[in-house]
Amino acid sequence: MSTTTGCNPKASTLASTAEDLAERLSTLLPDAATVRVRLTGPQTPWPHLRLDAIDGNGRPVPVTRAKALAIARWVIRSFPHAGWAETSHVFDLRTATLHGMEIR
């Protein structure tokens, strides 16, 4: 039996996880500078994922619904303690930081 290196990597820190996420999202959304993720819509009281991608000039970047849902889930799972039910959060792909959250 051969050994495989990297098969069971150690848990990443929050900073490296955010940097990895930002790198992957930048590949999927090359024109986007930030993504805003909401768990509830502005007019819906029930949970409803929404993602808005914004470029460096503040203009919206078109994202397909399937890609938006997958990316929103990735961001929420990367920051589980961000308090998603209360407000939306903005993930900056350039700096790999999540704005609008208080770590609990």
Summary of the structure (lengths in Angstrom):
residues: 104
radius of gyration: 15.2
end to end distance: 44.0
largest distance: 56.9
contacts: 247
relative contact order: 0.21
helix: 28%
strand: 23%
